[in-house]
């Protein structure tokens, strides 16, 4: 039987590196979707993540307050639009969070 991984990879130290803001499955999905592009329209992110407008709005509010997402509002013709962009801090947080998950998973 193989030995268990060391406590440094699955223990408290690795868990402490998880980002509680990003750890929520919906917020992680939003951040991951935004990481693949420079900027995306709200509806495109909603469709990619497959959630309702209100669920995305709540997730974006938390991510914006953490400084991970920038929200830009404007118009296309006479129709209001909202665009979302991952900030440099958001990209760094995602990278660190994924590294912590890999450490815990043994990768």
MDAnalysis code that builds the backbone (N, CA, C; Angstrom):
import MDAnalysis as mda
import numpy as np

u = mda.Universe.empty(321, n_residues=107, atom_resindex=np.repeat(np.arange(107), 3), trajectory=True)
u.add_TopologyAttr("name", ["N", "CA", "C"] * 107)
u.add_TopologyAttr("resid", np.arange(1, 108))
u.add_TopologyAttr("resname", ["UNK", "UNK", "UNK", "UNK", "UNK", "UNK", "UNK", "UNK", "UNK", "UNK", "UNK", "UNK", "UNK", "UNK", "UNK", "UNK", "UNK", "UNK", "UNK", "UNK", "UNK", "UNK", "UNK", "UNK", "UNK", "UNK", "UNK", "UNK", "UNK", "UNK", "UNK", "UNK", "UNK", "UNK", "UNK", "UNK", "UNK", "UNK", "UNK", "UNK", "UNK", "UNK", "UNK", "UNK", "UNK", "UNK", "UNK", "UNK", "UNK", "UNK", "UNK", "UNK", "UNK", "UNK", "UNK", "UNK", "UNK", "UNK", "UNK", "UNK", "UNK", "UNK", "UNK", "UNK", "UNK", "UNK", "UNK", "UNK", "UNK", "UNK", "UNK", "UNK", "UNK", "UNK", "UNK", "UNK", "UNK", "UNK", "UNK", "UNK", "UNK", "UNK", "UNK", "UNK", "UNK", "UNK", "UNK", "UNK", "UNK", "UNK", "UNK", "UNK", "UNK", "UNK", "UNK", "UNK", "UNK", "UNK", "UNK", "UNK", "UNK", "UNK", "UNK", "UNK", "UNK", "UNK", "UNK"])
u.atoms.positions = np.array([
    [0.842, -1.171, 0.000],
    [0.000, 0.000, 0.000],
    [0.893, 1.242, 0.000],
    [0.643, 2.213, -0.914],
    [1.500, 3.402, -0.952],
    [1.282, 4.284, 0.275],
    [2.317, 4.988, 0.686],
    [2.180, 5.866, 1.857],
    [1.303, 7.071, 1.525],
    [0.721, 7.639, 2.557],
    [-0.062, 8.857, 2.380],
    [0.866, 10.020, 2.054],
    [0.364, 11.001, 1.304],
    [1.199, 12.182, 1.026],
    [1.573, 12.891, 2.319],
    [2.635, 13.646, 2.262],
    [3.076, 14.397, 3.431],
    [2.068, 15.450, 3.835],
    [2.091, 15.819, 5.097],
    [1.122, 16.780, 5.615],
    [1.256, 18.149, 4.970],
    [2.431, 18.466, 4.412],
    [2.600, 19.768, 3.781],
    [1.771, 19.893, 2.512],
    [1.409, 18.771, 1.880],
    [0.653, 18.860, 0.635],
    [-0.851, 18.736, 0.833],
    [-1.301, 18.101, 1.879],
    [-2.741, 17.935, 2.067],
    [-3.248, 18.523, 3.383],
    [-2.378, 19.028, 4.185],
    [-2.761, 19.502, 5.509],
    [-3.174, 20.952, 5.559],
    [-3.082, 21.476, 6.753],
    [-3.543, 22.833, 7.035],
    [-2.819, 23.876, 6.193],
    [-1.516, 23.676, 5.976],
    [-0.750, 24.656, 5.194],
    [-1.305, 24.798, 3.782],
    [-1.588, 23.682, 3.135],
    [-2.144, 23.726, 1.773],
    [-3.550, 24.310, 1.791],
    [-4.361, 23.915, 2.761],
    [-5.726, 24.449, 2.845],
    [-5.720, 25.946, 3.111],
    [-4.753, 26.424, 3.846],
    [-4.675, 27.855, 4.159],
    [-4.400, 28.685, 2.906],
    [-3.833, 28.069, 1.878],
    [-3.545, 28.788, 0.635],
    [-4.762, 28.870, -0.278],
    [-5.850, 28.153, 0.045],
    [-7.070, 28.257, -0.751],
    [-7.682, 29.639, -0.549],
    [-8.199, 30.201, -1.606],
    [-8.819, 31.522, -1.554],
    [-10.317, 31.341, -1.322],
    [-10.802, 31.763, -0.163],
    [-12.210, 31.570, 0.186],
    [-13.154, 32.310, -0.766],
    [-12.706, 33.413, -1.335],
    [-13.548, 34.145, -2.284],
    [-13.741, 33.327, -3.555],
    [-12.688, 32.740, -4.054],
    [-12.743, 31.984, -5.302],
    [-13.244, 30.561, -5.080],
    [-13.147, 30.033, -3.885],
    [-13.427, 28.618, -3.636],
    [-14.869, 28.201, -3.942],
    [-15.807, 29.117, -3.847],
    [-17.195, 28.813, -4.194],
    [-17.248, 28.310, -5.640],
    [-17.950, 27.211, -5.899],
    [-17.985, 26.674, -7.269],
    [-18.444, 27.675, -8.325],
    [-19.439, 28.486, -8.000],
    [-19.919, 29.471, -8.983],
    [-18.854, 30.535, -9.224],
    [-18.265, 31.067, -8.161],
    [-17.251, 32.113, -8.335],
    [-16.008, 31.564, -9.025],
    [-15.627, 30.331, -8.707],
    [-14.499, 29.713, -9.390],
    [-14.792, 29.570, -10.881],
    [-16.001, 29.183, -11.220],
    [-16.388, 29.060, -12.631],
    [-16.356, 30.410, -13.338],
    [-16.820, 31.446, -12.678],
    [-16.813, 32.792, -13.266],
    [-15.377, 33.249, -13.505],
    [-14.526, 33.103, -12.507],
    [-13.130, 33.528, -12.628],
    [-12.425, 32.720, -13.724],
    [-12.679, 31.426, -13.777],
    [-12.064, 30.585, -14.807],
    [-12.525, 31.001, -16.196],
    [-13.797, 31.314, -16.338],
    [-14.314, 31.758, -17.638],
    [-13.664, 33.077, -18.047],
    [-13.533, 34.002, -17.102],
    [-12.932, 35.300, -17.410],
    [-11.432, 35.198, -17.667],
    [-10.786, 34.193, -17.098],
    [-9.342, 34.023, -17.303],
    [-9.022, 33.687, -18.747],
    [-10.003, 33.172, -19.462],
    [-9.793, 32.758, -20.855],
    [-9.944, 33.908, -21.849],
    [-10.270, 35.110, -21.369],
    [-10.517, 36.231, -22.272],
    [-10.093, 37.545, -21.612],
    [-9.974, 38.578, -22.427],
    [-9.644, 39.891, -21.876],
    [-10.843, 40.522, -21.185],
    [-12.013, 40.390, -21.827],
    [-13.240, 40.980, -21.307],
    [-14.406, 40.219, -21.915],
    [-15.480, 40.062, -21.145],
    [-16.638, 39.339, -21.651],
    [-17.915, 40.040, -21.224],
    [-18.908, 39.974, -22.082],
    [-20.206, 40.529, -21.752],
    [-20.869, 39.649, -20.690],
    [-21.602, 40.286, -19.804],
    [-22.282, 39.612, -18.705],
    [-23.051, 38.388, -19.201],
    [-23.818, 38.549, -20.269],
    [-24.648, 37.445, -20.764],
    [-23.800, 36.281, -21.271],
    [-22.636, 36.567, -21.831],
    [-21.754, 35.498, -22.307],
    [-21.207, 34.693, -21.133],
    [-20.860, 35.376, -20.057],
    [-20.374, 34.685, -18.854],
    [-21.509, 33.874, -18.238],
    [-22.679, 34.472, -18.162],
    [-23.853, 33.764, -17.624],
    [-24.099, 32.464, -18.392],
    [-24.050, 32.541, -19.717],
    [-24.289, 31.358, -20.539],
    [-23.166, 30.332, -20.399],
    [-21.922, 30.799, -20.311],
    [-20.780, 29.888, -20.179],
    [-20.823, 29.136, -18.854],
    [-21.198, 29.839, -17.792],
    [-21.213, 29.249, -16.456],
    [-22.543, 28.521, -16.197],
    [-23.531, 28.810, -17.001],
    [-24.855, 28.177, -16.927],
    [-25.544, 28.441, -15.594],
    [-25.677, 29.734, -15.297],
    [-26.387, 30.153, -14.088],
    [-27.333, 31.285, -14.450],
    [-28.163, 31.670, -13.516],
    [-29.119, 32.752, -13.745],
    [-28.428, 34.113, -13.649],
    [-29.113, 35.121, -14.148],
    [-28.597, 36.491, -14.035],
    [-28.363, 36.868, -12.574],
    [-29.323, 36.535, -11.707],
    [-29.189, 36.933, -10.301],
    [-28.029, 36.213, -9.625],
    [-27.818, 34.927, -9.937],
    [-26.692, 34.192, -9.345],
    [-25.365, 34.776, -9.815],
    [-25.285, 35.137, -11.102],
    [-24.047, 35.740, -11.610],
    [-23.840, 37.114, -10.988],
    [-24.894, 37.871, -10.867],
    [-24.786, 39.199, -10.270],
    [-24.253, 39.120, -8.832],
    [-24.746, 38.176, -8.060],
    [-24.274, 38.000, -6.681],
    [-22.801, 37.597, -6.658],
    [-22.430, 36.672, -7.537],
    [-21.031, 36.225, -7.589],
    [-20.117, 37.369, -7.999],
    [-20.539, 38.136, -8.992],
    [-19.724, 39.257, -9.477],
    [-19.570, 40.314, -8.398],
    [-20.604, 40.555, -7.623],
    [-20.515, 41.534, -6.532],
    [-19.424, 41.137, -5.544],
    [-19.388, 39.880, -5.153],
    [-18.364, 39.399, -4.213],
    [-16.977, 39.516, -4.847],
    [-16.858, 39.098, -6.104],
    [-15.560, 39.142, -6.791],
    [-15.088, 40.586, -7.004],
    [-16.017, 41.473, -7.293],
    [-15.662, 42.887, -7.478],
    [-15.207, 43.502, -6.150],
    [-15.904, 43.201, -5.070],
    [-15.524, 43.727, -3.752],
    [-14.143, 43.229, -3.337],
    [-13.778, 42.030, -3.773],
    [-12.450, 41.478, -3.461],
    [-11.375, 42.045, -4.378],
    [-11.781, 42.779, -5.404],
    [-10.814, 43.341, -6.345],
    [-10.396, 42.374, -7.434],
    [-11.145, 41.291, -7.606],
    [-10.783, 40.260, -8.580],
    [-11.421, 40.472, -9.948],
    [-12.531, 41.200, -9.991],
    [-13.238, 41.437, -11.246],
    [-13.529, 42.930, -11.371],
    [-13.333, 43.442, -12.585],
    [-13.690, 44.827, -12.898],
    [-14.973, 44.793, -13.711],
    [-15.933, 45.630, -13.338],
    [-17.221, 45.703, -14.026],
    [-17.287, 47.025, -14.780],
    [-17.611, 46.927, -16.062],
    [-17.764, 48.128, -16.898],
    [-19.167, 48.131, -17.467],
    [-19.853, 49.251, -17.303],
    [-21.215, 49.371, -17.818],
    [-21.235, 50.392, -18.951],
    [-22.067, 50.126, -19.930],
    [-22.191, 51.029, -21.059],
    [-23.410, 50.670, -21.880],
    [-23.427, 51.166, -23.102],
    [-24.561, 50.929, -23.983],
    [-24.078, 50.428, -25.331],
    [-24.886, 49.580, -25.920],
    [-24.739, 49.188, -27.318],
    [-26.033, 49.659, -27.953],
    [-25.914, 50.738, -28.732],
    [-27.130, 51.411, -29.188],
    [-27.815, 52.000, -27.973],
    [-29.078, 51.678, -27.799],
    [-29.817, 52.178, -26.634],
    [-29.956, 51.127, -25.544],
    [-29.310, 49.992, -25.738],
    [-29.438, 48.902, -24.765],
    [-28.260, 48.907, -23.781],
    [-28.587, 48.868, -22.483],
    [-27.504, 48.817, -21.492],
    [-26.782, 47.467, -21.543],
    [-25.490, 47.508, -21.348],
    [-24.673, 46.293, -21.339],
    [-23.694, 46.371, -20.176],
    [-23.276, 45.193, -19.714],
    [-22.278, 45.084, -18.655],
    [-21.190, 44.154, -19.140],
    [-19.933, 44.590, -18.975],
    [-18.786, 43.774, -19.348],
    [-17.982, 43.461, -18.094],
    [-17.402, 42.286, -18.069],
    [-16.619, 41.825, -16.927],
    [-15.199, 41.523, -17.370],
    [-14.257, 41.880, -16.511],
    [-12.846, 41.619, -16.802],
    [-12.163, 41.162, -15.525],
    [-11.325, 40.147, -15.640],
    [-10.539, 39.682, -14.502],
    [-9.389, 40.669, -14.295],
    [-9.204, 41.132, -13.075],
    [-8.119, 42.069, -12.776],
    [-6.810, 41.286, -12.605],
    [-5.670, 41.980, -12.620],
    [-4.405, 41.291, -12.329],
    [-4.445, 40.574, -10.972],
    [-5.059, 41.192, -9.978],
    [-5.181, 40.543, -8.666],
    [-6.040, 39.290, -8.767],
    [-7.061, 39.323, -9.589],
    [-7.914, 38.159, -9.792],
    [-7.167, 37.024, -10.469],
    [-6.331, 37.368, -11.446],
    [-5.528, 36.338, -12.122],
    [-4.539, 35.699, -11.147],
    [-3.902, 36.529, -10.330],
    [-2.961, 36.011, -9.332],
    [-3.670, 35.115, -8.314],
    [-4.849, 35.543, -7.886],
    [-5.614, 34.755, -6.917],
    [-6.021, 33.414, -7.508],
    [-6.438, 33.415, -8.767],
    [-6.813, 32.162, -9.418],
    [-5.610, 31.232, -9.533],
    [-4.486, 31.759, -9.945],
    [-3.274, 30.954, -10.083],
    [-2.875, 30.339, -8.739],
    [-2.905, 31.130, -7.670],
    [-2.541, 30.640, -6.339],
    [-3.551, 29.604, -5.840],
    [-4.818, 29.849, -6.095],
    [-5.863, 28.922, -5.658],
    [-5.714, 27.574, -6.370],
    [-5.483, 27.622, -7.664],
    [-5.302, 26.382, -8.429],
    [-4.054, 25.630, -7.974],
    [-2.984, 26.353, -7.637],
    [-1.770, 25.712, -7.136],
    [-2.043, 25.011, -5.812],
    [-2.827, 25.642, -4.945],
    [-3.183, 25.019, -3.663],
    [-4.026, 23.767, -3.883],
    [-4.968, 23.831, -4.822],
    [-5.780, 22.659, -5.130],
    [-4.913, 21.522, -5.673],
    [-3.954, 21.863, -6.534],
    [-3.051, 20.838, -7.073],
    [-2.209, 20.202, -5.956],
    [-1.749, 21.018, -5.028],
    [-0.961, 20.496, -3.909],
    [-1.786, 19.522, -3.081],
    [-3.027, 19.893, -2.815],
    [-3.908, 19.033, -2.034],
    [-4.211, 17.743, -2.790],
    [-4.411, 17.866, -4.102],
    [-4.761, 16.690, -4.917],
    [-3.547, 15.827, -5.243],
    [-2.378, 16.297, -4.874],
    [-1.181, 15.506, -5.109],
    [-0.556, 15.718, -6.471],
    [-0.908, 16.810, -7.125],
    [-0.370, 17.088, -8.461],
    [0.676, 18.114, -8.373],
])
